[in-house]
Amino acid sequence: MANEKIIKQKDEEVKALAASIKDAKLVLLTDYRGINVTDVTDLRKTLRGTNSEYKVIKNNITRRALKECSLEGLDEALVGPTAVILGKVDYLEPAKAIYEFTKKNEFYKIKGGIVEGKVMSAEEIITLAKLPSRETLLSMLAGALLGNISKLAVALDQVKVQKEANA
C-alpha cells in the first residue's frame, strides 16, 4: 500500500501542474532522449527568455493533470521520457525556440501539445512554429498598406496634374 504522504504529495503535484496548464498559452510535450546536460541548460535559458518553463515530469502526473483540465488526445504523446514546456505569455516564441532546437538536435522531438486550450499534433505545432512572428506579419501588412496608399497618392497627383494642364 502506498504511503498516504506520498499520495498526498503526488496529488499536490497534479493540482499544481493542472493550474499551470490552465494558465499557459502553450503546453508542449517533447521527447528529450539523446541530448546532454549542456544542451538542456541552453534550451532552458532560451525558454526563460520567452517566459516559458522546461520541466521533466512523470508521464502519469502529466496525464492526470491533463485529465483534470479536461484535455484529451495526448495519451500517445505520454510514452517514454517526456519534457513539458509551459509558455506563460505567448505560444509562438516558445514553439519557435523548441522547433529551432529540434533542427539542431535530431533526437529531440515534439510529441504534441496544447495551444491556447486546443490540443494539437506535433505537425500542427511545427507548422505554427514556421510562421513569421507577429511583429513581422504586422510589418508586412503595414508595408502592403503603405504601398497601396503611395500608389493612390501618385494617382491622385497625376489627376491633379492633368486637370491643371487642361485648365
Residue, then its C-alpha position, 0 to 999 in steps of 0.5 A: m500500500a502506498n504511503e498516504k504522504i506520498i499520495k498526498q504529495k503526488d496529488e499536490e503535484v497534479k493540482a499544481l501542474a493542472a493550474s499551470i496548464k490552465d494558465a499557459k498559452l502553450v503546453l508542449l510535450t517533447d521527447y528529450r532522449g539523446i541530448n546532454v546536460t549542456d544542451v538542456t541548460d541552453l534550451r532552458k535559458t532560451l525558454r526563460g527568455t520567452n517566459s516559458e518553463y522546461k520541466v521533466i515530469k512523470n508521464n502519469i502526473t502529466r496525464r492526470a493533470l491533463k485529465e483534470c483540465s479536461l484535455e484529451g488526445l495526448d495519451e500517445a504523446l505520454v510514452g517514454p521520457t517526456a519534457v513539458i514546456l509551459g509558455k506563460v505569455d505567448y505560444l509562438e516564441p516558445a514553439k519557435a525556440i523548441y522547433e529551432f532546437t529540434k533542427k539542431n538536435e535530431f533526437y529531440k522531438i515534439k510529441g504534441g501539445i496544447v495551444e491556447g486550450k486546443v490540443m494539437s499534433a506535433e505537425e500542427i505545432i511545427t507548422l505554427a512554429k514556421l510562421p513569421s512572428r507577429e511583429t513581422l506579419l504586422s510589418m508586412l501588412a503595414g508595408a502592403l498598406l503603405g504601398n497601396i496608399s503611395k500608389l493612390a497618392v501618385a494617382l491622385d497627383q497625376v489627376k491633379v496634374q492633368k486637370e491643371a494642364n487642361a485648365 
